[in-house]
Amino acid sequence: MTTEQAKAIILEVLSDIAPEVDSSQIDDSVDLTDQLDLDSMDYLNWMLAINKSTGIEIPQRDISKFLTIDGAAEYLVSHSPA
């Protein structure tokens, strides 16, 4: 998986969870909780949907890596099957 592919999956899933979010307005390097009005259930649903879309397990200890789009993409790329 490339970084671009990971970001596409991340943003697609985010648009399903929070359809009111304009992905073109998201700064990939800024904490999503500072940019979006996601509650804890939205965030949990986003993480579960990323797992379902990619098949990549995301243990609770790694959730902090998903605070930004860049961090989430880096995680998915580094944990995707070769």
Secondary structure, 3 states (H helix, E strand, C coil): CCHHHHHHHHHHHHHHHCCCCCHHHCCCCCCHHHHCCCCHHHHHHHHHHHHHHHCCCCCHHHHHHHCCHHHHHHHHHHHCCC
